Amino acid sequence: MLTRAQILKLGDALEAIHEFFAEAYYTGDPDDFYAMDVEFKFDDDWGGDGEQLWIKQARPYPGWGN
């Protein structure tokens, strides 16, 4: 289960990923939508409290959007 802090950090990261890929996948149509498949983990191996977010992979999700 994710903590509130982890959810907020993940939300910020997902927004940044979506904005990064928007140039390639968003058509500008307000009704247009594209999905992303993102793998992530939170890790405390670096001496933290489980708040280190690692994005393992991000790619467009096939079958959604254009």
Secondary structure as UniProt FT lines:
FT   HELIX           4..25
FT   TURN            30..31
FT   STRAND          36..43
FT   TURN            45..47
FT   STRAND          52..60
FT   TURN            62..63
//
